[in-house]
Amino acid sequence: MKILVLNGSPKRDRSDTLQITRAFLDGMNEASPQETRVIHVIDRHIEYCVGCFACMRNGGTCIHDDDMRAILNEILASDLLLLSFPLYCYGMPAPLKALMDRTLPLSSMSMKKVGDRYEHVGQADFSRLRYLMICGCGFPNSRHNFEPAVAQFRLMFPGNHTILTVPESPMFNAPEAAVVTVPRLALVRQAGRQYAETGSIDGALLTEIGSPMIPEAQYAAIVNSGV
């Protein structure tokens, strides 16, 4: 499987969330060898979409001549698009959001009704693509934190999507937290194996991965002690 990872963290390889993503990919590779490419979005030249819709009218050519043309080709050549990002203001970091805005050339101005909503008709065939979101946050729980990012991801990719959300993610880059992070990453690897083998992840496993690693009050106290 060809996997394209869009790392939305400005921290690049030091991203807390990327530690989770790497464990997931390790699990996938345990099931079968995968071909993986990681793009650190912060390092790419991506202009902002200006909403002119020229790309949707002229066969997919954007007015901006930047790195997005090559990235779009990489997306279309992939089997799995994996968005790995930390929660910023309840959504994606700005560089990744700019990239997502610039995927507009994959769609045309024409619309069709799908279920109870309308969607743009694609200008390219990406029907085989699967979508995965791995998102970590610095809060001690998942409640009332991830919902906006999850809703956006589901609307962008209404089919073939899987979502992992993980609270207390700064602990993954803290060596002293290994007693709880190592077992959690083992669960993430298990999820990766399941996904590679079946195309889905058991709901109970997703819930366990998304639960706090240490009591919420204890985590908050640790964070507050360093403020």
C-alpha positions in Angstrom: 0.0 0.0 0.0 1.2 3.5 -0.9 0.8 5.7 2.2 1.2 9.5 2.0 1.6 11.1 5.5 0.9 14.8 5.7 2.5 15.9 9.0 0.7 19.1 9.9 2.9 19.8 13.0 5.3 22.7 12.7 7.6 20.7 15.0 8.3 18.3 12.1 9.9 15.1 13.5 9.6 16.3 17.0 5.8 16.3 16.8 4.1 14.6 19.7 1.4 13.4 17.4 4.0 12.0 14.9 5.1 9.6 17.7 1.6 8.1 17.6 1.6 8.0 13.8 4.9 6.2 13.7 3.6 3.6 16.1 0.5 3.1 13.9 2.7 2.7 10.8 4.9 0.3 12.6 1.9 -1.8 13.2 0.8 -1.7 9.6 4.3 -2.8 8.6 4.1 -5.7 11.0 1.1 -6.9 9.0 2.6 -6.4 5.6 5.3 -4.1 4.1 4.0 -0.6 3.3 5.4 2.1 1.0 5.3 5.3 3.1 6.2 8.9 2.3 6.1 11.7 4.9 5.6 15.3 4.0 6.3 17.9 6.7 3.8 20.5 5.4 5.6 23.4 7.2 8.5 22.9 4.8 6.5 23.2 1.6 5.7 26.4 -0.3 1.9 26.5 -0.3 0.1 29.7 -1.2 -3.3 30.4 0.3 -6.4 29.6 -1.8 -7.9 32.9 -2.9 -11.3 31.4 -3.9 -11.1 32.4 -7.6 -12.3 28.9 -8.6 -10.2 29.0 -11.7 -8.9 25.5 -11.0 -12.5 24.1 -10.9 -13.3 25.6 -14.3 -10.1 24.9 -16.3 -9.4 21.2 -15.6 -7.6 21.5 -12.3 -4.9 24.1 -12.9 -4.4 26.5 -10.0 -3.2 30.1 -10.6 -0.5 29.5 -8.0 2.7 27.8 -9.2 4.0 26.3 -6.0 4.5 22.9 -4.4 0.8 22.0 -4.4 0.9 20.7 -7.9 3.4 18.0 -7.0 1.5 17.3 -3.7 -1.7 16.8 -5.6 0.0 14.3 -7.9 1.3 12.4 -4.8 -2.1 12.3 -3.3 -3.6 10.8 -6.5 -0.8 8.2 -6.6 -1.5 7.1 -3.1 -3.8 4.4 -1.6 -4.0 6.0 1.9 -3.9 9.6 2.8 -2.9 10.0 6.5 -3.3 13.4 8.1 -1.2 13.5 11.3 -1.6 16.7 13.3 -1.8 18.3 16.8 -5.0 20.0 17.7 -4.6 23.8 17.2 -7.6 25.9 18.3 -9.8 22.8 18.0 -8.8 22.3 14.4 -5.8 21.8 12.0 -2.6 23.8 12.2 -2.6 26.6 9.6 -0.1 25.0 7.2 -2.2 21.8 6.9 -5.4 23.8 6.6 -3.9 25.8 3.7 -2.9 22.5 2.0 -6.4 21.1 2.4 -7.9 24.3 1.0 -5.7 23.9 -2.1 -7.1 20.4 -2.9 -9.9 22.3 -4.7 -8.4 21.4 -8.1 -9.5 17.8 -7.5 -13.1 19.0 -7.8 -15.2 20.7 -10.4 -17.9 23.4 -10.0 -20.6 20.9 -10.8 -22.5 19.5 -7.8 -24.4 16.3 -7.1 -26.7 15.3 -4.3 -25.2 12.5 -2.1 -27.6 11.5 0.6 -28.9 14.6 2.2 -26.1 17.0 1.1 -24.5 18.2 -2.1 -20.9 17.5 -3.1 -18.7 18.8 -5.9 -18.1 16.3 -8.7 -14.5 15.3 -8.9 -12.2 16.2 -11.8 -9.9 13.3 -10.9 -10.5 9.7 -9.9 -9.5 9.2 -6.3 -12.2 6.7 -5.5 -9.7 4.1 -4.3 -8.2 6.5 -1.7 -8.7 5.8 2.0 -8.3 8.4 4.6 -6.9 8.3 8.1 -6.7 11.1 10.7 -4.4 10.8 13.7 -4.7 13.8 16.1 -3.2 14.5 19.5 -4.0 17.2 21.9 -2.5 18.6 25.1 -5.7 18.5 27.1 -6.3 15.7 29.6 -9.3 14.2 27.9 -11.1 14.0 24.6 -14.4 15.6 25.5 -15.3 18.9 23.9 -11.9 19.1 22.3 -11.6 17.0 19.1 -15.2 17.4 17.9 -14.6 20.3 15.4 -11.6 18.6 13.8 -13.4 15.3 13.6 -16.5 16.9 12.0 -14.4 18.7 9.4 -12.5 15.5 8.5 -15.7 13.5 8.1 -17.2 16.2 5.9 -14.0 16.4 3.8 -13.7 12.6 3.4 -17.2 11.2 3.9 -16.2 7.7 2.8 -13.4 5.3 3.7 -12.2 7.3 6.7 -10.8 6.2 10.1 -10.1 8.6 13.0 -7.8 8.2 16.0 -7.8 11.0 18.7 -5.4 10.9 21.6 -5.3 13.2 24.6 -2.3 14.0 26.8 -0.1 13.6 23.7 2.8 15.8 25.0 3.6 12.8 27.2 4.8 10.9 24.2 7.9 13.1 24.0 8.6 12.9 27.8 11.0 10.0 28.6 9.8 10.0 32.2 6.3 9.1 31.0 7.4 5.9 29.4 5.6 3.8 32.0 2.3 4.8 30.5 3.3 5.9 26.9 5.0 2.6 25.9 1.8 0.5 26.6 -0.3 3.1 24.8 1.9 3.0 21.8 1.6 -0.8 21.8 -2.1 -0.3 21.5 -1.6 2.1 18.6 0.6 -0.5 16.9 -2.1 -3.1 17.4 -4.6 -0.7 15.8 -2.2 -0.3 12.8 -2.0 -4.1 12.4 -5.8 -4.3 12.5 -6.1 -1.6 9.9 -3.6 -3.1 7.5 -5.3 -6.5 7.8 -9.0 -5.6 7.8 -9.3 -1.9 6.8 -10.9 -1.0 10.1 -10.1 -0.8 13.8 -12.1 -2.3 16.6 -14.3 0.4 18.3 -13.2 -0.7 21.8 -9.6 -0.4 20.9 -10.2 3.1 19.5 -11.9 4.1 22.7 -9.0 2.7 24.8 -6.4 4.6 22.7 -8.4 7.8 23.1 -8.7 7.5 26.9 -6.4 9.4 29.3 -3.1 7.6 30.1 -3.1 9.1 33.7 -5.9 10.6 35.7 -7.1 13.9 34.3 -6.5 15.9 37.4 -2.9 14.5 37.8 -2.1 15.4 34.2 -3.5 18.9 34.6 -1.4 19.4 37.8 1.8 18.3 36.0 1.1 20.7 33.1 0.3 23.6 35.5 3.4 23.0 37.5 5.5 23.8 34.5 3.6 27.0 33.6 
